[in-house]
Amino acid sequence: MAVYTDVGEGELEAFLRNYPVGELLSYKGIAEGTENTNFLLHTTTGSYILTLYEKRVDKADLPFFLGLMQHLAHKGISCPLPVDGKDGNVIGTLAGRPAVIITFLEGMWLRRPQVVHCREVGRALAELHIAGRDFAMTRPNSLAIDGWRKLWDAAHPRADEVEPGLACEVDADFAEFEKNWPKNLPSGVIHADLFPDNVFFLGDNLSGLIDFYFACNDAYAYDLATCLNAWCFEKDFSFNLTKGTALLDGYQSVRPLSADEKAALPILARGSALRFMLTRLYDWLTVPDGGLVMKRDPSEYIRRMRFHRTIKTAQEYGLK
């Protein structure tokens, strides 16, 4: 349950007086999400999402995240739009946490995405990359290789408790990535976390992208590789080539990949799988049960890492 901070009705009503959203009718916690506290608000002017930022989000990063959402929305990308307070500030304080109100997007996320949805996601990701090209603010990727290393140093002593031999396996991955990680690829603003629960659909039509709180500046192809990991594997850990083809076709219908990006896709996908395995592994081993973070089993991303080691060319993911 992604409600880590309780909010009383009275303090919420007082908070809302600084925003042009009308009177509170009802509110309820939203179960989805792992990083922040979220509520669905119904007011006399409509529906909104209230987000309280918990400890994992640096308040100093919020102007980048919120500014990016405003920029993308003005560029025609369907994403939530932060609501300005009557004092001119987007960010307020509620229950001792930084808090914002954002507009509500219609749609639902898909637990079992199909091929048509993968194509839509690829297209939307490319449109996001193009729309973000002239966004003036920048934010380094805090979960690039240096960030992975910090997580790994903390998890390494107990990694073999999850799977025997995992420590040596990941040590070898780091040695290769630190030597061969691609440089000078086309880069700009990326979402960095475009998993199914961050994409809304109405039927087969993509209705919006949400949760920009890992967004940063990095290689576009790395963002695409993350989508391959997030959208194109089945419950039995097998890679669905038809979904991979659709996702890559959708992306390239808007922004064709360069030769260097195509060549780099296997190592980028492998690195992306390591990144998500490490955040899960770190939480799995270090966060107490019942803590502020929803723990997820790292095993599925261990399987993805091993799959990507067998891939030599982007064509094996379905690239045409």
C-alpha positions as a Markdown table, in Angstrom:
| # | Residue | x | y | z |
|---|---|---|---|---|
| 1 | Met | 0.0 | 0.0 | 0.0 |
| 2 | Ala | 1.6 | 3.3 | -1.1 |
| 3 | Val | 0.2 | 5.4 | 1.7 |
| 4 | Tyr | 3.1 | 5.9 | 4.1 |
| 5 | Thr | 1.9 | 9.1 | 5.6 |
| 6 | Asp | -1.6 | 9.5 | 7.0 |
| 7 | Val | -3.4 | 12.8 | 6.3 |
| 8 | Gly | -6.3 | 14.0 | 8.3 |
| 9 | Glu | -9.3 | 15.6 | 6.6 |
| 10 | Gly | -8.9 | 18.9 | 8.4 |
| 11 | Glu | -5.2 | 19.4 | 7.5 |
| 12 | Leu | -6.0 | 18.4 | 3.9 |
| 13 | Glu | -8.8 | 20.9 | 3.6 |
| 14 | Ala | -6.4 | 23.6 | 5.0 |
| 15 | Phe | -3.8 | 22.6 | 2.4 |
| 16 | Leu | -6.2 | 22.7 | -0.5 |
| 17 | Arg | -7.2 | 26.3 | 0.3 |
| 18 | Asn | -3.9 | 27.4 | -1.3 |
| 19 | Tyr | -4.9 | 25.7 | -4.6 |
| 20 | Pro | -7.6 | 26.6 | -7.2 |
| 21 | Val | -9.2 | 23.2 | -7.0 |
| 22 | Gly | -12.4 | 23.9 | -5.2 |
| 23 | Glu | -13.8 | 22.3 | -2.0 |
| 24 | Leu | -12.9 | 18.8 | -1.0 |
| 25 | Leu | -15.6 | 16.2 | -1.5 |
| 26 | Ser | -13.7 | 13.0 | -0.8 |
| 27 | Tyr | -10.2 | 11.4 | -0.8 |
| 28 | Lys | -8.7 | 8.0 | -0.7 |
| 29 | Gly | -5.3 | 6.4 | -0.7 |
| 30 | Ile | -3.9 | 4.9 | -3.9 |
| 31 | Ala | -2.3 | 1.4 | -3.5 |
| 32 | Glu | -0.1 | 1.6 | -6.6 |
| 33 | Gly | 3.5 | 2.9 | -6.3 |
| 34 | Thr | 6.4 | 2.2 | -4.1 |
| 35 | Glu | 8.2 | 5.5 | -3.5 |
| 36 | Asn | 5.6 | 8.2 | -2.4 |
| 37 | Thr | 2.3 | 8.6 | -0.7 |
| 38 | Asn | -0.6 | 9.2 | -3.2 |
| 39 | Phe | -4.2 | 10.1 | -2.7 |
| 40 | Leu | -7.0 | 10.5 | -5.2 |
| 41 | Leu | -8.9 | 13.7 | -4.5 |
| 42 | His | -12.5 | 14.5 | -5.6 |
| 43 | Thr | -13.3 | 18.2 | -5.3 |
| 44 | Thr | -16.0 | 20.5 | -6.6 |
| 45 | Thr | -13.9 | 21.2 | -9.7 |
| 46 | Gly | -12.9 | 17.7 | -10.6 |
| 47 | Ser | -10.4 | 14.9 | -9.7 |
| 48 | Tyr | -6.8 | 15.3 | -8.8 |
| 49 | Ile | -3.8 | 13.3 | -7.5 |
| 50 | Leu | -2.1 | 14.5 | -4.3 |
| 51 | Thr | 1.5 | 13.3 | -3.9 |
| 52 | Leu | 3.5 | 13.5 | -0.7 |
| 53 | Tyr | 7.2 | 12.9 | -1.3 |
| 54 | Glu | 8.8 | 10.5 | 1.1 |
| 55 | Lys | 12.4 | 10.1 | 2.1 |
| 56 | Arg | 13.7 | 8.6 | -1.2 |
| 57 | Val | 12.9 | 11.7 | -3.2 |
| 58 | Asp | 15.3 | 14.6 | -2.8 |
| 59 | Lys | 13.3 | 17.8 | -2.5 |
| 60 | Ala | 16.0 | 19.6 | -4.6 |
| 61 | Asp | 15.0 | 17.4 | -7.5 |
| 62 | Leu | 11.4 | 18.3 | -7.5 |
| 63 | Pro | 11.7 | 21.5 | -9.7 |
| 64 | Phe | 13.2 | 19.3 | -12.4 |
| 65 | Phe | 10.5 | 16.6 | -12.2 |
| 66 | Leu | 7.6 | 19.0 | -12.0 |
| 67 | Gly | 9.1 | 21.4 | -14.6 |
| 68 | Leu | 9.6 | 18.5 | -17.0 |
| 69 | Met | 5.9 | 17.4 | -16.6 |
| 70 | Gln | 4.8 | 21.0 | -17.4 |
| 71 | His | 7.2 | 21.2 | -20.4 |
| 72 | Leu | 6.0 | 17.8 | -21.8 |
| 73 | Ala | 2.4 | 18.6 | -21.3 |
| 74 | His | 2.8 | 21.9 | -23.2 |
| 75 | Lys | 4.5 | 19.9 | -26.0 |
| 76 | Gly | 1.5 | 17.7 | -26.3 |
| 77 | Ile | 2.6 | 14.7 | -24.3 |
| 78 | Ser | -0.3 | 13.3 | -22.3 |
| 79 | Cys | 1.0 | 13.4 | -18.7 |
| 80 | Pro | -0.1 | 14.9 | -15.4 |
| 81 | Leu | 0.2 | 18.7 | -15.0 |
| 82 | Pro | 1.2 | 20.1 | -11.7 |
| 83 | Val | -1.3 | 22.7 | -10.2 |
| 84 | Asp | 0.1 | 26.0 | -9.2 |
| 85 | Gly | -0.8 | 27.2 | -5.8 |
| 86 | Lys | -2.4 | 30.6 | -5.3 |
| 87 | Asp | 1.0 | 31.8 | -3.9 |
| 88 | Gly | 2.6 | 30.9 | -7.2 |
| 89 | Asn | 4.4 | 27.8 | -5.8 |
| 90 | Val | 3.7 | 24.3 | -7.1 |
| 91 | Ile | 5.3 | 22.6 | -4.0 |
| 92 | Gly | 3.6 | 22.9 | -0.7 |
| 93 | Thr | 4.0 | 21.2 | 2.7 |
| 94 | Leu | 1.5 | 18.7 | 4.1 |
| 95 | Ala | 2.0 | 16.4 | 7.1 |
| 96 | Gly | 5.6 | 17.4 | 7.2 |
| 97 | Arg | 6.3 | 16.3 | 3.7 |
| 98 | Pro | 6.8 | 18.2 | 0.4 |
| 99 | Ala | 3.5 | 17.8 | -1.5 |
| 100 | Val | 2.0 | 18.7 | -4.9 |
| 101 | Ile | -1.4 | 18.4 | -6.6 |
| 102 | Ile | -1.4 | 17.2 | -10.2 |
| 103 | Thr | -4.2 | 16.8 | -12.7 |
| 104 | Phe | -5.9 | 13.4 | -13.0 |
| 105 | Leu | -5.4 | 11.3 | -16.1 |
| 106 | Glu | -8.2 | 8.9 | -17.3 |
| 107 | Gly | -7.2 | 5.3 | -18.0 |
| 108 | Met | -5.7 | 2.3 | -16.2 |
| 109 | Trp | -2.5 | 0.5 | -16.3 |
| 110 | Leu | -2.4 | -3.0 | -17.8 |
| 111 | Arg | -1.4 | -6.1 | -15.8 |
| 112 | Arg | -1.1 | -8.1 | -19.1 |
| 113 | Pro | 0.0 | -5.8 | -21.9 |
| 114 | Gln | -0.4 | -7.2 | -25.4 |
| 115 | Val | 1.6 | -6.6 | -28.6 |
| 116 | Val | -0.5 | -3.6 | -29.6 |
| 117 | His | 0.2 | -1.9 | -26.3 |
| 118 | Cys | 4.0 | -2.5 | -26.7 |
| 119 | Arg | 3.9 | -0.7 | -30.0 |
| 120 | Glu | 2.0 | 2.2 | -28.4 |
| 121 | Val | 4.6 | 2.5 | -25.6 |
| 122 | Gly | 7.5 | 2.5 | -28.1 |
| 123 | Arg | 5.9 | 5.3 | -30.0 |
| 124 | Ala | 5.1 | 7.3 | -26.9 |
| 125 | Leu | 8.6 | 6.9 | -25.6 |
| 126 | Ala | 10.1 | 8.3 | -28.8 |
| 127 | Glu | 7.7 | 11.2 | -28.7 |
| 128 | Leu | 8.7 | 11.9 | -25.1 |
| 129 | His | 12.4 | 11.9 | -26.1 |
| 130 | Ile | 11.8 | 14.4 | -28.9 |
| 131 | Ala | 9.5 | 16.6 | -26.8 |
| 132 | Gly | 12.2 | 16.9 | -24.1 |
| 133 | Arg | 15.0 | 18.0 | -26.4 |
| 134 | Asp | 14.6 | 21.7 | -25.6 |
| 135 | Phe | 13.8 | 21.3 | -21.8 |
| 136 | Ala | 16.3 | 23.7 | -20.2 |
| 137 | Met | 16.9 | 21.9 | -16.9 |
| 138 | Thr | 19.2 | 18.9 | -16.5 |
| 139 | Arg | 19.5 | 16.2 | -13.9 |
| 140 | Pro | 22.3 | 13.5 | -13.9 |
| 141 | Asn | 21.1 | 9.9 | -13.7 |
| 142 | Ser | 21.7 | 9.0 | -10.0 |
| 143 | Leu | 21.2 | 5.4 | -10.9 |
| 144 | Ala | 23.8 | 5.1 | -13.6 |
| 145 | Ile | 26.9 | 2.8 | -13.1 |
| 146 | Asp | 28.2 | 4.8 | -10.1 |
| 147 | Gly | 24.8 | 4.6 | -8.4 |
| 148 | Trp | 24.7 | 0.8 | -9.1 |
| 149 | Arg | 28.0 | 0.4 | -7.5 |
| 150 | Lys | 26.8 | 2.0 | -4.3 |
| 151 | Leu | 23.9 | -0.3 | -4.1 |
| 152 | Trp | 26.1 | -3.3 | -4.9 |
| 153 | Asp | 28.7 | -2.5 | -2.3 |
| 154 | Ala | 25.9 | -2.5 | 0.3 |
| 155 | Ala | 24.2 | -5.7 | -0.9 |
| 156 | His | 27.4 | -7.7 | -1.9 |
| 157 | Pro | 28.1 | -9.3 | 1.4 |
| 158 | Arg | 24.7 | -11.0 | 1.5 |
| 159 | Ala | 24.0 | -11.5 | -2.2 |
| 160 | Asp | 24.6 | -15.2 | -2.2 |
| 161 | Glu | 21.8 | -15.6 | 0.3 |
| 162 | Val | 19.4 | -14.8 | -2.6 |
| 163 | Glu | 21.2 | -17.1 | -5.1 |
| 164 | Pro | 24.5 | -19.0 | -4.5 |
| 165 | Gly | 27.2 | -17.5 | -6.8 |
| 166 | Leu | 25.3 | -14.2 | -7.4 |
| 167 | Ala | 28.1 | -12.1 | -6.0 |
| 168 | Cys | 30.7 | -13.4 | -8.4 |
| 169 | Glu | 28.2 | -13.2 | -11.3 |
| 170 | Val | 27.5 | -9.5 | -10.7 |
| 171 | Asp | 31.1 | -8.7 | -10.0 |
| 172 | Ala | 31.9 | -10.0 | -13.5 |
| 173 | Asp | 29.1 | -7.8 | -14.9 |
| 174 | Phe | 30.5 | -4.7 | -13.3 |
| 175 | Ala | 33.9 | -5.4 | -14.7 |
| 176 | Glu | 32.5 | -5.6 | -18.2 |
| 177 | Phe | 30.2 | -2.6 | -17.9 |
| 178 | Glu | 32.9 | -0.3 | -16.4 |
| 179 | Lys | 35.2 | -1.3 | -19.3 |
| 180 | Asn | 32.7 | -1.4 | -22.2 |
| 181 | Trp | 29.7 | 0.8 | -21.3 |
| 182 | Pro | 28.7 | 2.8 | -24.4 |
| 183 | Lys | 29.6 | 6.5 | -24.5 |
| 184 | Asn | 28.5 | 9.4 | -26.7 |
| 185 | Leu | 25.2 | 7.9 | -27.7 |
| 186 | Pro | 22.3 | 10.4 | -28.5 |
| 187 | Ser | 21.1 | 11.6 | -25.1 |
| 188 | Gly | 18.6 | 13.9 | -23.5 |
| 189 | Val | 15.8 | 13.7 | -21.0 |
| 190 | Ile | 14.6 | 10.1 | -20.4 |
| 191 | His | 11.8 | 8.7 | -18.2 |
| 192 | Ala | 14.0 | 6.0 | -16.8 |
| 193 | Asp | 11.1 | 4.0 | -15.2 |
| 194 | Leu | 8.5 | 3.5 | -17.9 |
| 195 | Phe | 7.0 | 0.3 | -16.5 |
| 196 | Pro | 3.4 | -0.8 | -17.2 |
| 197 | Asp | 2.2 | 0.8 | -14.0 |
| 198 | Asn | 3.4 | 4.1 | -15.3 |
| 199 | Val | 1.5 | 4.0 | -18.5 |
| 200 | Phe | -2.3 | 4.4 | -18.8 |
| 201 | Phe | -4.5 | 3.0 | -21.5 |
| 202 | Leu | -8.2 | 3.4 | -22.5 |
| 203 | Gly | -8.8 | 0.2 | -24.4 |
| 204 | Asp | -5.9 | -0.2 | -26.8 |
| 205 | Asn | -5.1 | 3.5 | -26.9 |
| 206 | Leu | -2.4 | 5.0 | -24.7 |
| 207 | Ser | -4.0 | 7.8 | -22.6 |
| 208 | Gly | -1.0 | 9.1 | -20.6 |
| 209 | Leu | 2.4 | 8.6 | -19.0 |
| 210 | Ile | 2.9 | 9.2 | -15.2 |
| 211 | Asp | 5.5 | 9.0 | -12.5 |
| 212 | Phe | 8.5 | 11.1 | -13.7 |
| 213 | Tyr | 10.4 | 10.8 | -10.4 |
| 214 | Phe | 13.3 | 8.9 | -11.9 |
| 215 | Ala | 13.5 | 11.2 | -15.0 |
| 216 | Cys | 17.0 | 12.4 | -15.8 |
| 217 | Asn | 19.5 | 13.0 | -18.6 |
| 218 | Asp | 21.0 | 9.9 | -20.2 |
| 219 | Ala | 21.1 | 7.9 | -23.4 |
| 220 | Tyr | 17.8 | 7.6 | -25.2 |
| 221 | Ala | 18.6 | 4.0 | -26.1 |
| 222 | Tyr | 19.0 | 3.1 | -22.4 |
| 223 | Asp | 15.4 | 4.3 | -21.9 |
| 224 | Leu | 14.3 | 2.0 | -24.7 |
| 225 | Ala | 16.3 | -0.9 | -23.3 |
| 226 | Thr | 14.5 | -0.4 | -20.0 |
| 227 | Cys | 11.2 | -0.7 | -21.8 |
| 228 | Leu | 12.3 | -4.0 | -23.4 |
| 229 | Asn | 12.9 | -5.3 | -19.9 |
| 230 | Ala | 9.6 | -3.9 | -18.5 |
| 231 | Trp | 7.2 | -4.8 | -21.3 |
| 232 | Cys | 8.5 | -7.7 | -23.3 |
| 233 | Phe | 9.1 | -10.6 | -20.8 |
| 234 | Glu | 6.4 | -13.1 | -19.8 |
| 235 | Lys | 5.6 | -14.5 | -16.4 |
| 236 | Asp | 7.8 | -17.5 | -17.1 |
| 237 | Phe | 10.8 | -15.1 | -17.6 |
| 238 | Ser | 10.9 | -15.8 | -21.4 |
| 239 | Phe | 11.4 | -12.9 | -23.8 |
| 240 | Asn | 8.4 | -12.3 | -26.2 |
| 241 | Leu | 10.0 | -11.5 | -29.6 |
| 242 | Thr | 6.7 | -10.4 | -31.0 |
| 243 | Lys | 6.3 | -7.8 | -28.3 |
| 244 | Gly | 10.0 | -6.7 | -28.7 |
| 245 | Thr | 9.5 | -6.2 | -32.4 |
| 246 | Ala | 6.3 | -4.1 | -31.8 |
| 247 | Leu | 8.0 | -1.9 | -29.2 |
| 248 | Leu | 11.0 | -1.3 | -31.3 |
| 249 | Asp | 8.9 | -0.7 | -34.5 |
| 250 | Gly | 6.8 | 1.8 | -32.5 |
| 251 | Tyr | 9.8 | 3.7 | -31.3 |
| 252 | Gln | 11.5 | 3.8 | -34.7 |
| 253 | Ser | 8.3 | 5.0 | -36.4 |
| 254 | Val | 8.9 | 8.3 | -34.6 |
| 255 | Arg | 12.7 | 8.4 | -33.9 |
| 256 | Pro | 14.9 | 5.9 | -35.9 |
| 257 | Leu | 17.8 | 4.6 | -34.0 |
| 258 | Ser | 21.4 | 5.3 | -35.1 |
| 259 | Ala | 23.8 | 2.5 | -36.0 |
| 260 | Asp | 25.6 | 3.0 | -32.7 |
| 261 | Glu | 22.4 | 2.8 | -30.7 |
| 262 | Lys | 21.5 | -0.4 | -32.4 |
| 263 | Ala | 24.9 | -1.9 | -31.7 |
| 264 | Ala | 24.7 | -0.8 | -28.0 |
| 265 | Leu | 21.2 | -2.2 | -27.3 |
| 266 | Pro | 22.2 | -5.6 | -25.9 |
| 267 | Ile | 24.6 | -4.2 | -23.3 |
| 268 | Leu | 22.2 | -1.4 | -22.5 |
| 269 | Ala | 19.4 | -3.9 | -21.9 |
| 270 | Arg | 21.7 | -6.0 | -19.7 |
| 271 | Gly | 22.8 | -3.0 | -17.7 |
| 272 | Ser | 19.2 | -1.9 | -17.3 |
| 273 | Ala | 18.3 | -5.3 | -16.0 |
| 274 | Leu | 21.2 | -5.1 | -13.5 |
| 275 | Arg | 20.0 | -1.6 | -12.3 |
| 276 | Phe | 16.5 | -2.9 | -11.5 |
| 277 | Met | 17.9 | -6.1 | -10.0 |
| 278 | Leu | 20.1 | -4.1 | -7.7 |
| 279 | Thr | 17.5 | -1.7 | -6.4 |
| 280 | Arg | 15.3 | -4.7 | -5.6 |
| 281 | Leu | 18.2 | -6.7 | -4.1 |
| 282 | Tyr | 19.2 | -3.8 | -1.9 |
| 283 | Asp | 15.7 | -3.4 | -0.5 |
| 284 | Trp | 15.3 | -7.2 | -0.2 |
| 285 | Leu | 18.4 | -7.4 | 2.0 |
| 286 | Thr | 18.5 | -4.2 | 3.9 |
| 287 | Val | 14.9 | -2.9 | 4.4 |
| 288 | Pro | 13.1 | -4.3 | 7.4 |
| 289 | Asp | 9.7 | -6.0 | 6.7 |
| 290 | Gly | 6.9 | -3.5 | 7.2 |
| 291 | Gly | 9.2 | -0.6 | 6.4 |
| 292 | Leu | 8.6 | 2.5 | 4.2 |
| 293 | Val | 9.5 | 0.7 | 1.0 |
| 294 | Met | 7.6 | -2.0 | -0.8 |
| 295 | Lys | 10.1 | -4.8 | -1.3 |
| 296 | Arg | 10.1 | -6.7 | -4.6 |
| 297 | Asp | 11.8 | -10.0 | -5.3 |
| 298 | Pro | 15.0 | -9.5 | -7.4 |
| 299 | Ser | 14.8 | -13.0 | -8.9 |
| 300 | Glu | 13.0 | -12.0 | -12.1 |
| 301 | Tyr | 15.7 | -9.4 | -12.9 |
| 302 | Ile | 18.4 | -11.9 | -12.3 |
| 303 | Arg | 16.8 | -14.0 | -15.0 |
| 304 | Arg | 16.6 | -11.0 | -17.3 |
| 305 | Met | 20.3 | -10.3 | -16.8 |
| 306 | Arg | 21.2 | -13.9 | -17.7 |
| 307 | Phe | 19.0 | -13.7 | -20.8 |
| 308 | His | 20.7 | -10.5 | -22.1 |
| 309 | Arg | 24.1 | -12.1 | -21.7 |
| 310 | Thr | 23.1 | -14.5 | -24.5 |
| 311 | Ile | 22.1 | -11.7 | -26.9 |
| 312 | Lys | 24.7 | -10.5 | -29.5 |
| 313 | Thr | 22.7 | -8.2 | -31.7 |
| 314 | Ala | 19.7 | -6.0 | -31.4 |
| 315 | Gln | 18.0 | -8.0 | -34.1 |
| 316 | Glu | 17.5 | -10.8 | -31.5 |
| 317 | Tyr | 15.2 | -8.4 | -29.7 |
| 318 | Gly | 13.1 | -8.0 | -32.9 |
| 319 | Leu | 14.8 | -4.9 | -34.4 |
| 320 | Lys | 14.3 | -4.7 | -38.1 |
